[in-house]
Amino acid sequence: MKKRNTVVRSLFTMSVLALTGFVANGQLLETMGTAGSGTQTISAREAAGNFDLTALTYTGTADMRTTTPSTGYTGASGSYNSLIQAQEIFEMQGVNAAGCQAKDSIFFGLYKNTNASTGIDFLVLEYSVDNGANWTGITFPALPTGTGTSKWYRVGAELPAATYAANLRIRFRSTLVGTSSSNPQFRIDDIAFTCGSTTSCGEPTVSINTSGATVLCAGATMPQLTSTTGIIDPFYQWYNQDGAIAGADLDVYTPASSGTYHVVVSSEDGCEAVSEDVYVLVYPQVEYCPITLEGCEGKEVEACAKVKAPDLFFSQYLEGSGFNKYVEIYNGTCADINLAGYELQAFHNGASFAGAPTFTIALSGTITAGGTIVIAHPSATAWGGTPNIFSANLQFNGDDALVLYNGNTSSVADIFGSVGNDPGSNWRDSDSTSATFGWSTENKTLVRKACVYSGITVNPALPGFEGFPTLITEWDTLSQDDVTGLGTHVFGASSYSYSVASGDAFITGTGDNCATVEIGSVNSVINVIGTFCTFNNCNATPGQINVNVNCAEGRALKTSSTTPAADLYPNPTTGSVMINFNTTSEEEVSIVLFDLSGKEQLTIQNGLLKKGIHRMQADLSALAPGTYLIRIASASENQTLRVVKSEK
């Protein structure tokens, strides 16, 4: 596996490009530059030296703009591009393609502003090797049509043998007859080719194979990403949403955290390929709100588990008819939160984090622990409740991403959708064989599943209508304008189990998220484990409930002053244990052995006993080693004894 200093190589390549217009073997890369402001003519931009390749000559009737920056394909420069309208041209002169050979290709970013256009209907790519006297077309693939297809694409076309010249001209030309406002209009960016390879690049490819889950819980083994490529003698560089990852220059990479990852594979010959994106989502381990209960020995208290969310998150999204737009935010933390500093940001139609949000709504007021706030458009009428915040800016459709931003910590609390990517009309599940087929962010009400306890804090950054990877795992869908549950949110595990971790407290019953605990003679700790959604497997770390003996009226004994406390012998035991106890009258007595989770393991006595001293033997030989509780109960007395079963 070859390695290289990619930073040094990139700097060297760009400096040569800037000086000569091409590097050894005829490599070309024109991102249209980043300097300048507003709209420029091609001639003005060249005169200012604002193109990347200053050795080339640029002409044409199109103009250069920063509006609709290139996005949606890997490596998009996202700045200036050439807007080509009816009968307009963008031309590059002086390109050295003498080193090109069979199967070398030219690549470029192409945007069409209407869903009906195929890209090749009114746009042609042409070349000339005789100083513009004659022009010949270069065929490139048609773009898809239909809803959501008016966006940026990365397009490639094979260079004809006739283009292998030292003074090549390349131009893009609109054949549409009309005015500047006529459709379709096109934009061109990131024109590139690499030529002169000693191996035939053909159409270089790279893919990522993933071993292990890409949705997992903190502390679990991270997935391994392995690059597979057809490029001979390759170099590797891995990227996430923050750019190139230092030191990640092998064919295998193991992510360290949530993020969107891809790999660029290249060779010294000029071959290069970019993989698809892989999104890795790491959920934090489950935490529980701290609970401490106090009381006298023998008293029963209710211990109720409460899952702790790291921050606020979106709990309901209503994309209704007309102005029926609502967003619900839930506080799953353990404390009330002052909303000063929080804001709701919207990124419409693929707007990216790199620019400003389409709108921002500052939040205010206080959201109680376990409570919600509802934000609504002032003209929304579907819900009969009273929203906490009204904003005319709350206008969104199924293709708009939402971000809950915590300005107090300068961090993202939750993301709905995929910022920077336009999915078309909506994000959706298009698999007709799926149980969630038809789930969509358009004309629907979405409710966060109760078992989701953390927001999405790292943008998926995935293109297309499948770019919202948690849509079908974290959300339930209702029909349009259905306001069921708006203003409240069900939150927590689907079930809980309890066990005594230490001390001699006794679990006498469980129900929902609560357990009834009898306080023992010493301070105790109750473990609680919740069962959560299967997609993240985050249920391994138990929460703890402290049950302390603190009796203001003095220590209350479980046994009366006239009845001696029961005892056990031997304790610990490897087999049988003798139970000694008294009854002060003839009465029904129950003696049952439980494990620390409160599950009954053995019935020792259940019936009428005469007044007096009793000795009963219990055989524990069939039980696993561990600690157990023996509860002696009658109409007048309740005692709980702890016994340890040891290895033989």
N, C-alpha and C positions, 0 to 999 in steps of 0.2 A: 504493500500500500504506500503510494508516494505521498509525500508531504511537501508543502512549500510555504514560504512567507507570503500569504495572499495580500497582506496590506502593502508590502513593498512592491509586489508585482503590479497591483492595481494602480498605485501611484505612478509607477514607471510607465504603464500603458497609457494612462490618461495624459501624462505630460508629453509623450510622443504624439498622441492624437492631436493635442492642441497645437503642436509645432508643425506637423507635416500633413495632417489630414488622413494619414493611414500609417499603420505600423508595418513591420516586416511581414511579408506574405499577404499584404493587402487587407488588413482588418479595418473595418469602418464602424464607427458608432456615433450617431448624431442624436442627442436627446433634446435638441432645440434650445438648450441653454437655460439658465435660471436668472441671469441678470436682466435689468430693464424693468419697466413698469407699464401696466396697461396694454393697450393694443398698439402694435407696430407694423409698419409695412415691412416686407421682406428686405427691401433695399436699405431701409433705415436700420434694421436690426443688423444687417451685415456690416454697414458702415460703422456701427458702434462696437463691432467685434463681439457681439453677444451670442453668435452661434458657437458650438463646441469646436468645430473643425475650421479654423480661420484660414487654412490654406485653400479651402474650396471656395467656389463662387456660388451664390444663391440668387435666384431670380424668380419672378412670377408675379401674378396679379392677386394671389391669395394674401392674407395677412396673418400675423402672429398674435396669439392671444393666450392669456392665462385662465380665462373662463373655461369651464368644463375640463379641469386637469385630468390627465390620463390616470386611470385607476383600474383595478379589476384584473390585471394580469401581473405576474411576477416580474419584477424589474422595471415596472412603469415609473418613469421619472417624475410624473405628477406636476409638471410646471408648464412652460410654454409649449404650444403646439400650433400647427398651421391649420387654420380654418379655410376649407375649400368650398366655395359656393358655386352657383351656376356659371359654367364656362371659365372658371378660374384654374390657375396652375401653380404648383410649387415644384421648383426645379433645382437640382444640385449638379454642379459642373466640376470637372477636374478630378473625378474619382478614379483612383488607380486600382483596377481590378485585374491587372496582368497576371497576378498569382492565382487567380481562381481556376477551378477545374470542375469536372463533372460532379454533379450532386451537391455542389455548394449552393447555398440559398441566401436570399435576402429576407429579412424580417422587419416588421414595422407594426406600430400600434395604430389601430384604425377604429374610429368612432363614427357611428351613424345616428342621426337624430330622429329617426322615425322607425317604428317597428316594421313597416312595410318594405323597407329597403333591404336588398341582399348585399349591398356594398359593391357588387360588380355591375349593378344595373346602370349606374351613372358615374362610376369612378373607374378610371383606367390607370394602370402603372405601365410606364413606357421607358425605353432606353434608346440612346443614340450613341454611335461611335464615330460619327462624321460631323462633329460640331453642331449638331441640331438640324442638319439638312434633311435627315430622314429619321423617323421614329417608329419603333416596333413595340408591340404590346408584350407584357409579361403576365401570363395567366396566374391568378391567385384564387383561392377557394371562396365560394359564396358564403356569406354570413347567414345565420338563421333568422327567420322572421317570426312574427307573432308577439304576443304580449310579453313585455319585459326584455325584448332583445335590442332596444335602442340603448347601447352602452359601448364601452371600450372592449376591443379584442386584440389579441396578439396574432398576427397573420404572417405566414411564411410562404415564399414562392421560390421555386428552383430558378437559378440564374442560367439563362441560355448560353451556349458556348460562345455565341457572337459577342457576349458582354465582356469576355475576358480580354479587356483592353486597358491600356495605361491612361486613356483619357475618356473615361466613360461619363455619360450624362444620364441622370435618372430623374424622371418627373412623374408627378401625380396630377391628373387632369380630370375635371368634371365635364361630362358631356351633356349635362342638363341644360336645356334652353329655358331661360327665365330670368328673374331678377334675383337680387341678393337674398330676398326673403323666401325664395322658392325652396321646396323640399324635394329630395333629401339634401342635407348638407353633411359634409364629412370633415373629420379632423385627422391629422397625421402626426405621429410622434415616434420617437425611439427607432429611427431607421438604422439598421445594422446588418453587416455580413462579415463573416470570417472566411478568408480564402487562403489557398496555397497549402493546404494540409498535405503532409506526406502520406496520410492514410485517407481513405475516402470517408468523409463524415456521413454522407448520405443525409438522413434526417436523424441526428444524434438524439438518443433517448435516455431518460433516467427515470426510475421509479423508486418508491420507498416501500419496503416490506416491514411490517410492524409485528413484533412478538410481544405478547403481554397486552393487558387492557390499556386503552387510551383514556378511559374514565376510571379513576381510582381514588382511594382514600390516602391522605397524608400518612407517610410511614410505610406504605406498601411498596413493593418492588416496581420501579418505574419501567415503562416499556422500552424496548430497544428498537431503534430505527436503523434499518440497513438499506444502503443505497445499491441499486442494481442498474448498471449502465452498459450501453453498447460502445462507449467511447474507449479507444485503446490508450493504455498508459495514462489513466485519468488522475486529475487533481480534484480534491473535494473541499467544499466550504459550506458549512451548515449555517442557517439563518433562523432567527425567530422574529417576533414582532418588533424587537428593538434593533435589528440589523444583524451583521455578521457576528457569530459567536467565536470569541477568541479561543484558539486551540482546538476548535472542532473541525479538523481537517483530515479525518479518516472516513472510510466508507461506512462505519458504524458510529452511531451517536446515541447516547442515553440522556434524555432531557432531565433537568433538575427541578422543573416546576411547570405550572400551567403555561401554555403558550401555543402559538401556531408556528410550525417548523417546516422548512423545506431545505433542499440541498441544491447547490449549483455545482455541476461537474464539468470540467474543461480539460483541455490538453494543450501542450505547448504548440501544437499544430494549428490551434485556433478553433477546434471543435468545442462547442459548449451546449449544455442542455440544463434545463431547470425542472425540478420535480414538481409534482402537485403538493399542496399544503396538507399537513397532518395536524389536527388539533388535539392537544393533550390537556385534559381537565383534571385537576387535583382538588378534591374537596378537603376542607379541614376536618380533623378528627372531631367527633361529637363531644360537646361539652354540656354540662348541666349547671343550672343555677345553684349556688351553694345554699344548703338548707341545714339549719340547726334547730332541733326540737328539744324541749326540756319538760321535765315533770317528775313526779314522785315515782318511786319504785312500785311496779304493779299497775300503774296507770296506763291506759291505752291512748295513743296519740295517732294522728293521721299524718303519714309521710307521703307527700305528693311530688313526683319528679317533674321538672320543667327543663326542657331543652334550651340551650343558650345559643342564640345566633350571634355571629361576630359583629354584625351591623344591620342596619335597616335593609329591606329588600322589597322588590315589587311582588305583590301578592295577587293582584287582579288587574286585567287589561281588558277594556271594553272598547272595541272598534265598531261602533254602532252606526245606524243610519243617520244621515244629516250631521248635526253637531253633537250627536250623542257619543261623546268621547270622555271616558273616565279612566283614571289610573289610581289604583289603591296601593298604599305603601304600608308595610307591617313592621312593627317593632318586636322582634323576637329576642331581644337582649333581656337582661335581668333588671334593667333600671329604666326610668323615664328618660326621654331624650329631648333636649331643647333643639328644635329644628334650625335654629340660626346657623348659617354656614352650609346647610344642605341645599342642593338645587336639582331640579329635573331638567335634563338637557335632551333635546331632540336633534337627530341627525337625519335629515330628509333625503330620500332618493340617492343613497350611497355617499352622502357627505362624510368626510373622514375626520379623525381626531386632529389631523394636521391643520385643519381650518377651524373656524369658529362654528359652534353649533348653530343650527337653523333657528332655534329659539332656546331661551333659558328661563325657567320659572324658579324664582327664589322661594324656598319654603320657610314657613314661620309657625310659631306656636310650639306646643309641647305634645309629643306623642307618648302616651303612657306605655309601660311595659305590658306586652300582650295586646296592645291596642293598634288601631289603624288610623290613617288619614286618607281622605278621598279628594283627588283633584279633578275638577270638571270644567268643561267649557261652559261659559255663562248661558248658552242657549240649549244646553243638554236638558232633556226632559224625561228620559227613560226611567230614571231612578226616583223613587218617592222620598228618599232620605235627603239630608242636608249635607252637601259637600263641605269639607273644611277649607278648601282653597278653590277659587274660581280664577280662570285665566283664559282670555281670548286666544292666547298663543297655543293652547292645547288643541292643536289640529294635527292629526296624523292619519295615515292610511296603513295598509298592510305592509308597505315597503319601507317604513321609517323606523330607524333604530332609536331606542330610548336609553338614557344613561342616568342612574341615580348617583350623584357625585357628592362626596363628603369633603367640603372645603376645610373642615377643621383638621383633617388628617391629610389633605391633598391626595385623596385616593378615591378610586371608584368603588362604590358599595354594591352596584348591580348593573347588569347590561341586559337589555331586551333586544334580541336580534343580533345583527353583525354590523358594527360601525364601519363605514367606508366601502360597503358593498351593496349595490342595488340589486335586489333579487328579482326584479321585474315588478309584478303586481303584489307579490306577497312571498313570505317564507311558508313552506308547506311540505307535507308528506305526500309525495306523488306515487308511492308504491301501491298499486291497486290490490296487491296481495296482503298488505299490512292491515292490522286491526285499527290503526290510526289513519288510514287512508282518508284524505280530504281535510285533515286538521290543518288549519291555516291561520295566519295572522290578519287576514282580511275578512271583514264582515263577521267577526266572531267575538265571543267573550272567552277569555282564557283565565283560568284560576290555577294558582300555584298549588301543587300537591302539598298536603299537610306535612309530609316527611322531608320536604326540602327546607334545610335550615341555614343555608348560606347563599348569598348572591353570587353571580358570575362576575369576577373582578378582573379577568383578563379577556380582552376582546377576541372572539373566535377568528375574526379577519378572514372568513371563508367566503368565496364568491358564490353567486347563484342562489336559487330558491332553496337549496339544501344547506345554506350557510348558517342556519340557526340550529346547531346540533342538539340543544337541550329542549327544543320545542315539544317533542313527543315524550321525552323522559320526565320532564319537570312540570308540565302543564296539562290540565284537563280542559277540554273545549266544550263550550255551550253555544247555542245558536245566537244569531245577531240580536242585539238589544236585550238579551237575557241578563238581568241584574241580580240573579240569585246569589245571595251571600255577600253582596257588595256592602262594605262598611264593617264587616267582621271577617276574621280569618281563622280557620281551623289549623292548628300548628302542633307538631309533635310526632312522636313515634306511633306506629300502629298498635304496638303492645309493649308492655314493660314486664320485666321479671326482677324479683328482689331476693336478696340473700343477706344473712348476717355475716359481715366481714370480720368483726371483732366485738368483744363484749358479750353480755348474756341477754340482750334484748331478744324478744320473741315475736315473729311475724304471725299474727293471728288471722289475717285475711288480706286479700288483694282485690282490686277492682279498678278498671280504667287505668289512669296514670298514678293511682294512689295505693298505698299499703297501710293496713292497721298494725301498729307496732306496740307491743307491751314493753314498757321500760323495765330494764333489768336493775341489778344492784350496782352495776358499774356503767361508766360511759360506753356507748356502743357506736359502731359504724355500720350502716346498711348500704350495701352495693345495689345499684340499679342499672340495668342494661335495657336499652330500647331497641326495638326492631324497626329498621328504616327501609327506605326504598332499596330494591335489589340492585339498581344500576350503579351505586357507588360503594356498596359493601362497607359503609362506615358505621359499624355498630360494635367495634371491638373494645373500646375503652369505657369502662363503667363509670357512672357518676356515683357520688357518695352523699349520704344523708347522715348527719351526726345526730345521735339521740343521747342526750346528756341527762344524768340524774341531778336534779336541782329542785329540791322540795322545800319551799319556804316554811312549811309547817313542821319541819323536822322529817327525818327519814321515815317513810311509811313502809313497814315490813309486810311481806306477802303472807306470813304466818301470824297467827294470833299469839297473844302473850301466854295463853294457856296450852298452846299446841307446839311442841318442839318441831324445828325444821327437819324436813326429810334429809337423808344422806344416802350416798352411794358408796359401794365398795366391791371390788377394787376400782380405782379410777386414776389413771387410765386402765383399760382392760383389753386383753387380746381375744376374749370370748364372752363369758357371762359376767353380769354385774348384779349385785344384790341391792335392792331398794328397800330402805327402812323408813317407815312413816307411821304416824298415829292418826286415828280418827276419834273425834270427841263424842260422836254419836253414831247410831246406825244410819248409814246413808249410801246413796249411789256414788261410786267413785270411778273416775276414768283416768287411766294412765296410758299415755300415748307417746311414742318416740318419733321425733321429726328430724329431718336434716335442716341445715341452716337456711335453706330457701323456703322453709315452712311446709315442705311436702311430707306427708305422713309415711313412715317407713315400717312401723311395728305397733300393734295394739297389745299392751301388756295386761291391762285390767279394764273391764267395762261391766260393772254390775254392783249389787248391794254388798256392803261390808259391815260387819258388826263394829261396835265401839271397841277401841283398843289399839295395841301395837301390832303392826303388820310387817312381814318380811316377804318380798317377792323377788324371784330371780328372773332376769331377762337375758335371753341368749342373743348376743350380737355377732356371733361368729360369721353369719352370712352377709354382714354389711361390709362395705368398703371402709378402709381406714379413714378416719376423719373425726370431726367434732359433731356431736348430735345433742339435741335438747329433749329431756324427758319432762313432760308436763303432767302434773298430778292435779286433777280438778274434781271438785265436789261442790255441793250446794253452799258449803261454808268456807271452803279453803281453795286457793289456787297457788301452786308452787311450780316453779320451773327450775330444773337442775341440768347442768351441762356435764356431759360424759364424753370422754375421748376414747375412740376405738383405735388401738395401736396395731402395727404389723406384728405378726407372730414371730 
